[in-house]
Amino acid sequence: MNSNHLDPFSAVGAGTKQKQIQDAKDMYQVVVDRAARTNTAVPDYEFLELIGKGSFGRVYKCKNNATQDLVAVKIIDVDDLDYKLDLDQKDEAIEDFRKEV
């Protein structure tokens, strides 16, 4: 069996660990900015690194600051879903989303 299939980094392409960590830091800043813009609380997670990408968003390894548990957090780009999809593709997009979740 090809051991490359077992490599967790193959899910995010040829990126380096440092890039995955920087991506997580950048995404945390996006979350903070959106929370401020919408006057909502910032989730109590520390974003550690990018662990996967999908058609609707990215998955990050995070630490729950309250419990210290490691968790996977999927960030779905709602702005892109709301404003960039053609209405003609709505049913197909909903089905794709259900498969992702």
N, CA, C and O of each residue as an XYZ file, in Angstrom:
404
protein
N       0.849     -1.181      0.000
C       0.000      0.000      0.000
C       0.886      1.233      0.000
O       1.900      1.283      0.697
N       0.503      2.208     -0.772
C       1.257      3.453     -0.862
C       1.089      4.249      0.426
O      -0.029      4.616      0.787
N       2.187      4.517      1.118
C       2.108      5.226      2.402
C       1.720      6.688      2.239
O       1.369      7.328      3.230
N       1.767      7.243      1.033
C       1.352      8.633      0.813
C      -0.124      8.833      1.139
O      -0.540      9.937      1.490
N      -0.915      7.769      1.023
C      -2.341      7.877      1.336
C      -2.580      8.087      2.826
O      -3.653      8.534      3.232
N      -1.587      7.767      3.631
C      -1.716      7.912      5.073
C      -1.167      9.233      5.577
O      -1.240      9.520      6.772
N      -0.623     10.032      4.689
C      -0.018     11.307      5.070
C      -1.103     12.350      5.295
O      -1.808     12.706      4.350
N      -1.261     12.858      6.537
C      -2.314     13.847      6.795
C      -2.112     15.146      6.038
O      -3.066     15.899      5.843
N      -0.898     15.421      5.611
C      -0.640     16.673      4.908
C      -1.033     16.604      3.443
O      -1.120     17.639      2.782
N      -1.273     15.397      2.915
C      -1.681     15.286      1.520
C      -3.043     15.915      1.282
O      -3.361     16.285      0.152
N      -3.854     16.044      2.330
C      -5.186     16.637      2.195
C      -5.124     18.121      1.904
O      -6.073     18.680      1.354
N      -4.049     18.759      2.253
C      -3.948     20.198      2.034
C      -2.906     20.528      0.982
O      -2.442     21.665      0.902
N      -2.537     19.550      0.181
C      -1.616     19.818     -0.901
C      -0.178     19.766     -0.437
O       0.158     19.101      0.543
N       0.658     20.476     -1.160
C       2.094     20.431     -0.905
C       2.539     21.491      0.089
O       3.732     21.783      0.177
N       1.616     22.071      0.836
C       1.954     23.127      1.780
C       2.815     22.632      2.917
O       2.750     21.468      3.310
N       3.611     23.523      3.430
C       4.458     23.171      4.556
C       3.710     23.390      5.857
O       2.689     24.077      5.896
N       4.225     22.804      6.907
C       3.614     22.949      8.231
C       3.557     24.422      8.627
O       2.569     24.872      9.206
N       4.607     25.168      8.318
C       4.640     26.590      8.672
C       3.524     27.362      7.961
O       2.903     28.243      8.556
N       3.271     27.035      6.697
C       2.183     27.688      5.959
C       0.825     27.340      6.566
O      -0.067     28.185      6.631
N       0.676     26.093      7.009
C      -0.584     25.660      7.611
C      -0.825     26.377      8.938
O      -1.959     26.727      9.266
N       0.238     26.588      9.689
C       0.127     27.315     10.952
C      -0.203     28.780     10.684
O      -1.046     29.360     11.368
N       0.456     29.381      9.694
C       0.185     30.784      9.358
C      -1.238     30.954      8.845
O      -1.899     31.940      9.169
N      -1.714     30.005      8.053
C      -3.092     30.056      7.564
C      -4.071     30.051      8.735
O      -5.071     30.769      8.714
N      -3.786     29.244      9.754
C      -4.655     29.188     10.937
C      -4.657     30.526     11.668
O      -5.710     30.984     12.113
N      -3.507     31.149     11.796
C      -3.432     32.463     12.452
C      -4.214     33.504     11.657
O      -4.935     34.325     12.224
N      -4.059     33.457     10.333
C      -4.784     34.398      9.476
C      -6.295     34.189      9.589
O      -7.053     35.157      9.650
N      -6.730     32.934      9.618
C      -8.162     32.655      9.721
C      -8.702     33.112     11.065
O      -9.823     33.614     11.142
N      -7.925     32.949     12.114
C      -8.382     33.423     13.425
C      -8.631     34.925     13.375
O      -9.606     35.413     13.946
N      -7.756     35.656     12.698
C      -7.939     37.102     12.583
C      -9.207     37.427     11.795
O      -9.910     38.382     12.123
N      -9.501     36.648     10.767
C     -10.742     36.829     10.006
C     -11.944     36.601     10.916
O     -12.915     37.357     10.867
N     -11.883     35.563     11.747
C     -12.977     35.269     12.679
C     -13.162     36.427     13.654
O     -14.291     36.839     13.925
N     -12.061     36.952     14.181
C     -12.125     38.087     15.112
C     -12.743     39.300     14.428
O     -13.606     39.967     14.999
N     -12.301     39.587     13.203
C     -12.828     40.741     12.461
C     -14.321     40.595     12.183
O     -15.078     41.552     12.340
N     -14.745     39.405     11.771
C     -16.172     39.187     11.489
C     -17.005     39.282     12.758
O     -18.117     39.808     12.734
N     -16.476     38.778     13.858
C     -17.204     38.868     15.127
C     -17.381     40.327     15.532
O     -18.448     40.719     16.005
N     -16.341     41.126     15.349
C     -16.435     42.551     15.685
C     -17.442     43.250     14.776
O     -18.223     44.087     15.228
N     -17.416     42.898     13.490
C     -18.312     43.522     12.520
C     -19.772     43.177     12.798
O     -20.661     43.994     12.559
N     -20.021     41.980     13.298
C     -21.398     41.545     13.545
C     -21.792     41.659     15.015
O     -22.880     41.240     15.410
N     -20.910     42.221     15.807
C     -21.158     42.427     17.237
C     -21.506     41.115     17.951
O     -22.454     41.049     18.734
N     -20.715     40.073     17.661
C     -20.886     38.774     18.311
C     -19.601     38.400     19.044
O     -18.537     38.965     18.790
N     -19.715     37.458     19.938
C     -18.549     37.021     20.718
C     -17.595     36.212     19.841
O     -18.018     35.469     18.956
N     -16.316     36.372     20.104
C     -15.298     35.585     19.414
C     -15.283     34.192     20.049
O     -15.194     34.076     21.272
N     -15.368     33.139     19.240
C     -15.315     31.788     19.806
C     -14.015     31.567     20.581
O     -12.961     32.075     20.196
N     -14.097     30.815     21.662
C     -12.959     30.626     22.557
C     -12.081     29.458     22.105
O     -11.928     28.468     22.820
N     -11.510     29.592     20.910
C     -10.636     28.569     20.350
C      -9.326     29.200     19.918
O      -9.289     30.344     19.464
N      -8.259     28.442     20.066
C      -6.966     28.840     19.513
C      -6.773     28.038     18.232
O      -6.764     26.807     18.263
N      -6.622     28.726     17.115
C      -6.434     28.060     15.833
C      -4.970     27.651     15.725
O      -4.081     28.501     15.761
N      -4.719     26.344     15.593
C      -3.351     25.833     15.598
C      -2.780     25.617     14.206
O      -1.658     26.035     13.917
N      -3.559     24.958     13.334
C      -3.075     24.742     11.969
C      -4.205     24.280     11.054
O      -5.208     23.722     11.499
N      -4.008     24.532      9.768
C      -4.924     24.054      8.732
C      -4.712     22.557      8.571
O      -3.578     22.099      8.434
N      -5.806     21.789      8.589
C      -5.662     20.343      8.400
C      -6.418     19.823      7.180
O      -6.263     18.658      6.815
N      -7.238     20.669      6.538
C      -7.946     20.212      5.351
C      -8.701     21.321      4.663
O      -9.007     22.358      5.251
N      -8.996     21.074      3.391
C      -9.763     22.026      2.588
C     -10.887     21.272      1.903
O     -10.734     20.112      1.521
N     -12.017     21.945      1.754
C     -13.140     21.381      1.024
C     -13.713     22.433      0.102
O     -13.221     23.560      0.046
N     -14.749     22.064     -0.616
C     -15.321     23.010     -1.566
C     -16.054     24.153     -0.877
O     -16.304     25.180     -1.508
N     -16.405     24.007      0.386
C     -17.124     25.061      1.087
C     -16.323     25.716      2.196
O     -16.816     26.648      2.832
N     -15.130     25.271      2.445
C     -14.363     25.897      3.508
C     -13.109     25.132      3.851
O     -12.624     24.303      3.081
N     -12.593     25.436      5.040
C     -11.351     24.843      5.510
C     -11.563     24.270      6.905
O     -12.421     24.726      7.662
N     -10.765     23.267      7.224
C     -10.835     22.628      8.537
C      -9.528     22.903      9.268
O      -8.439     22.737      8.720
N      -9.666     23.327     10.517
C      -8.504     23.684     11.331
C      -8.448     22.835     12.587
O      -9.473     22.497     13.179
N      -7.226     22.499     12.981
C      -7.022     21.909     14.300
C      -6.991     23.073     15.268
O      -6.207     24.009     15.109
N      -7.855     23.006     16.280
C      -7.973     24.094     17.251
C      -7.939     23.537     18.663
O      -8.154     22.347     18.892
N      -7.666     24.420     19.590
C      -7.714     24.053     21.004
C      -8.822     24.853     21.653
O      -8.859     26.080     21.553
N      -9.732     24.148     22.322
C     -10.782     24.803     23.085
C     -10.125     25.370     24.336
O      -9.643     24.614     25.180
N     -10.102     26.683     24.461
C      -9.397     27.313     25.574
C     -10.030     27.021     26.929
O      -9.342     27.062     27.949
N     -11.315     26.730     26.958
C     -11.988     26.444     28.226
C     -11.658     25.044     28.743
O     -11.473     24.846     29.944
N     -11.585     24.069     27.819
C     -11.384     22.675     28.228
C     -10.004     22.135     27.892
O      -9.617     21.072     28.378
N      -9.260     22.861     27.064
C      -7.948     22.433     26.565
C      -8.039     21.236     25.611
O      -7.013     20.649     25.267
N      -9.247     20.870     25.181
C      -9.422     19.772     24.233
C      -8.996     20.208     22.842
O      -9.187     21.363     22.459
N      -8.415     19.278     22.083
C      -8.140     19.520     20.676
C      -9.384     19.148     19.889
O      -9.980     18.093     20.109
N      -9.771     20.023     18.972
C     -10.977     19.817     18.175
C     -10.698     20.208     16.732
O      -9.734     20.918     16.446
N     -11.542     19.742     15.834
C     -11.506     20.176     14.443
C     -12.632     21.187     14.256
O     -13.777     20.938     14.633
N     -12.289     22.325     13.672
C     -13.274     23.379     13.427
C     -13.324     23.638     11.931
O     -12.303     23.927     11.305
N     -14.515     23.532     11.364
C     -14.679     23.822      9.942
C     -15.216     25.238      9.802
O     -16.237     25.593     10.392
N     -14.518     26.034      9.018
C     -14.940     27.399      8.727
C     -15.546     27.389      7.331
O     -14.859     27.132      6.342
N     -16.835     27.670      7.267
C     -17.542     27.718      5.990
C     -17.610     29.163      5.556
O     -18.016     30.032      6.327
N     -17.214     29.422      4.331
C     -17.205     30.791      3.825
C     -18.611     31.177      3.397
O     -18.974     31.061      2.226
N     -19.394     31.636      4.359
C     -20.793     31.981      4.130
C     -20.919     33.116      3.121
O     -21.830     33.100      2.294
N     -20.026     34.097      3.172
C     -20.104     35.209      2.226
C     -20.039     34.710      0.793
O     -20.824     35.147     -0.047
N     -19.112     33.797      0.498
C     -19.017     33.256     -0.852
C     -20.269     32.475     -1.214
O     -20.767     32.584     -2.334
N     -20.781     31.690     -0.277
C     -21.979     30.907     -0.570
C     -23.179     31.803     -0.831
O     -23.963     31.545     -1.744
N     -23.323     32.846     -0.041
C     -24.484     33.722     -0.163
C     -24.456     34.589     -1.409
O     -25.499     34.824     -2.019
N     -23.301     35.061     -1.791
C     -23.246     36.104     -2.807
C     -22.668     35.683     -4.149
O     -22.834     36.412     -5.127
N     -22.007     34.555     -4.238
C     -21.342     34.210     -5.487
C     -21.973     33.050     -6.242
O     -21.660     32.844     -7.414
N     -22.845     32.296     -5.608
C     -23.471     31.174     -6.303
C     -24.602     31.672     -7.194
O     -25.386     32.533     -6.796
N     -24.675     31.129     -8.382
C     -25.809     31.428     -9.258
C     -27.046     30.747     -8.699
O     -26.969     29.646     -8.155
N     -28.174     31.402     -8.837
C     -29.416     30.804     -8.350
C     -29.744     29.512     -9.083
O     -30.389     28.623     -8.528
N     -29.300     29.410    -10.328
C     -29.549     28.195    -11.097
C     -28.860     26.985    -10.480
O     -29.307     25.855    -10.675
N     -27.787     27.203     -9.745
C     -27.015     26.110     -9.160
C     -27.365     25.878     -7.688
O     -26.696     25.100     -7.008
N     -28.390     26.538     -7.202
C     -28.725     26.488     -5.777
C     -28.977     25.056     -5.292
O     -28.423     24.648     -4.271
N     -29.804     24.291     -6.008
C     -30.118     22.930     -5.566
C     -28.873     22.054     -5.537
O     -28.664     21.287     -4.597
N     -28.059     22.174     -6.560
C     -26.815     21.402     -6.609
C     -25.872     21.819     -5.478
O     -25.219     20.972     -4.869
N     -25.802     23.112     -5.200
C     -24.938     23.610     -4.131
C     -25.403     23.108     -2.771
O     -24.583     22.768     -1.918
N     -26.708     23.061     -2.566
C     -27.241     22.564     -1.293
C     -26.894     21.089     -1.124
O     -26.509     20.664     -0.035
N     -27.025     20.319     -2.176
C     -26.681     18.897     -2.107
C     -25.185     18.711     -1.833
O     -24.805     17.857     -1.032
N     -24.341     19.501     -2.491
C     -22.899     19.440     -2.240
C     -22.584     19.793     -0.795
O     -21.731     19.168     -0.165
N     -23.274     20.790     -0.277
C     -23.066     21.204      1.111
C     -23.438     20.075      2.071
O     -22.716     19.808      3.031
N     -24.550     19.423      1.813
C     -24.982     18.308      2.675
C     -23.947     17.189      2.683
O     -23.710     16.565      3.718
N     -23.334     16.936      1.538
C     -22.294     15.907      1.466
C     -21.072     16.316      2.285
O     -20.432     15.470      2.910
N     -20.746     17.609      2.284
C     -19.601     18.113      3.051
C     -19.829     17.952      4.534
O     -18.924     17.552      5.267
N     -21.036     18.262      4.984
C     -21.340     18.228      6.416
C     -21.581     16.805      6.805
O     -21.857     16.522      7.970
